[in-house]
């Protein structure tokens, strides 16, 4: 029997406890090239749930801690565009669910259980079984199916295997307080989960452009957003800091793990970088990313974060765990002007050709976040913020137009990520 990994691991602990009051879930939102057939989708979802038993769990808590229980109930398939609640009767107590309406498909999952790179294989499996049933058997290369049973490589958290150190003996320089766009502009947080702006960029024109400028899609968007913010606040005093999210699985030799396994690269848009042309800025950001995300550096960072997580797990009760994790994560919030996350290009082309749009929604907070997905020859940029004003979004569009970058605006709407109850 596959180990369901029901314990809270070091890789998951800090995030889980730090955001336990804010229902930190993620929604993957796809538009397919046809109206979704609920009968085929139900069959595909049941097969997918069977392939990933470690996601069929219920989140629970007591006075001491959070914990998971095995949950044999089916994963919910709900005909709605609206926000749902994971862990509730509506979703059979599960930590993930699937919603649909017409050609729109939504995967809602609890970030305390997994990250984007951990849930992408689940989405691939779901679409593989669904499209195979609808259109006929297709190539399963690169897709986890019931022919390949879950292994310990999937359920093992590599952070649990790292050493625990004495943090008092490690000199961790405090992160500077970054430029805070909400405070600087005097904006008020909107009600609800925030707002998402959606941009589609064709790869055909964008990839040659980023290659000419020594960048990648993620690096280019890091630089463009910094330049956009600089347009709005040319005289800012606090540092303009970008947190670029890094998938740490390759550096920890655990490419298949489902557990949260991310770190970050800190990119400072300082006076020296500001004075450079775009291509030089991209080269600097790319170099900083390489230096901060090499295997040795990431492993050292993960030892520190894993030790913090172990301290959280060792805390005597739930309140103490939440407070300790919140204090650690606050450093990330205060040292970021904005974040960028790019899981990477969708690899299963036999599935990707049926994807017309692919957006990522997360709850918004102290800073804007840019989530990037790539499929079917297009790059989908989700720009998420907790305030109504369009000033930074419009500045980004102006920056992109000034560089001749082709894009299509795909609208804006309220963020509808799920709540979760335990």
Rosetta blueprint (number, residue, H / E / L):
1 X L
2 X L
3 X L
4 X L
5 X L
6 X L
7 X L
8 X L
9 X L
10 X H
11 X H
12 X H
13 X H
14 X H
15 X H
16 X H
17 X H
18 X H
19 X L
20 X L
21 X L
22 X L
23 X L
24 X L
25 X E
26 X E
27 X E
28 X E
29 X E
30 X E
31 X E
32 X E
33 X L
34 X L
35 X L
36 X L
37 X L
38 X H
39 X H
40 X H
41 X H
42 X H
43 X H
44 X H
45 X H
46 X H
47 X H
48 X H
49 X H
50 X H
51 X H
52 X L
53 X H
54 X H
55 X H
56 X L
57 X E
58 X E
59 X E
60 X E
61 X E
62 X L
63 X L
64 X L
65 X L
66 X E
67 X E
68 X E
69 X E
70 X E
71 X L
72 X L
73 X L
74 X L
75 X L
76 X L
77 X E
78 X E
79 X E
80 X L
81 X L
82 X L
83 X L
84 X L
85 X E
86 X E
87 X L
88 X L
89 X H
90 X H
91 X H
92 X L
93 X L
94 X L
95 X L
96 X E
97 X E
98 X E
99 X E
100 X E
101 X E
102 X L
103 X L
104 X E
105 X E
106 X E
107 X E
108 X E
109 X E
110 X E
111 X L
112 X L
113 X L
114 X L
115 X L
116 X H
117 X H
118 X H
119 X H
120 X H
121 X H
122 X H
123 X H
124 X H
125 X H
126 X H
127 X H
128 X H
129 X H
130 X H
131 X H
132 X H
133 X H
134 X H
135 X H
136 X L
137 X L
138 X L
139 X L
140 X L
141 X L
142 X L
143 X L
144 X L
145 X L
146 X L
147 X L
148 X L
149 X L
150 X L
151 X L
152 X H
153 X H
154 X H
155 X H
156 X L
157 X L
158 X H
159 X H
160 X H
161 X H
162 X L
163 X L
164 X L
165 X L
166 X L
167 X H
168 X H
169 X H
170 X L
171 X L
172 X L
173 X L
174 X L
175 X L
176 X L
177 X L
178 X E
179 X L
180 X L
181 X H
182 X H
183 X H
184 X H
185 X H
186 X L
187 X L
188 X L
189 X L
190 X L
191 X L
192 X L
193 X L
194 X L
195 X E
196 X E
197 X E
198 X E
199 X E
200 X E
201 X E
202 X E
203 X H
204 X H
205 X H
206 X H
207 X H
208 X H
209 X H
210 X H
211 X H
212 X H
213 X L
214 X L
215 X L
216 X L
217 X H
218 X H
219 X H
220 X H
221 X H
222 X H
223 X H
224 X H
225 X H
226 X H
227 X H
228 X H
229 X H
230 X H
231 X H
232 X H
233 X L
234 X L
235 X L
236 X L
237 X L
238 X L
239 X E
240 X L
241 X E
242 X E
243 X E
244 X E
245 X E
246 X E
247 X E
248 X L
249 X L
250 X H
251 X H
252 X H
253 X L
254 X L
255 X L
256 X L
257 X L
258 X L
259 X L
260 X L
261 X L
262 X E
263 X E
264 X E
265 X E
266 X E
267 X E
268 X E
269 X L
270 X L
271 X H
272 X H
273 X H
274 X H
275 X L
276 X L
277 X L
278 X H
279 X H
280 X H
281 X H
282 X H
283 X H
284 X H
285 X H
286 X H
287 X H
288 X H
289 X H
290 X H
291 X H
292 X H
293 X L
294 X L
295 X H
296 X H
297 X H
298 X H
299 X H
300 X H
301 X H
302 X H
303 X H
304 X H
305 X H
306 X H
307 X H
308 X H
309 X H
310 X H
311 X H
312 X H
313 X H
314 X H
315 X L
316 X L
317 X L
318 X H
319 X H
320 X H
321 X H
322 X H
323 X H
324 X H
325 X H
326 X H
327 X H
328 X H
329 X H
330 X H
331 X H
332 X H
333 X H
334 X H
335 X L
336 X L
337 X L
338 X E
339 X E
340 X E
341 X E
342 X E
343 X E
344 X E
345 X E
346 X L
347 X L
348 X L
349 X H
350 X H
351 X H
352 X H
353 X L
354 X L
355 X E
356 X E
357 X E
358 X E
359 X E
360 X E
361 X E
362 X E
363 X L
364 X L
365 X L
366 X L
367 X L
368 X E
369 X E
370 X E
371 X E
372 X E
373 X E
374 X E
375 X E
376 X L
377 X L
378 X E
379 X E
380 X E
381 X E
382 X E
383 X E
384 X E
385 X E
386 X L
387 X L
388 X L
389 X L
390 X L
391 X H
392 X H
393 X H
394 X H
395 X H
396 X H
397 X H
398 X H
399 X H
400 X H
401 X H
402 X H
403 X L
404 X L
405 X L
406 X L
407 X L
408 X E
409 X E
410 X E
411 X E
412 X E
413 X E
414 X E
415 X L
416 X L
417 X L
418 X L
419 X E
420 X E
421 X L
422 X L
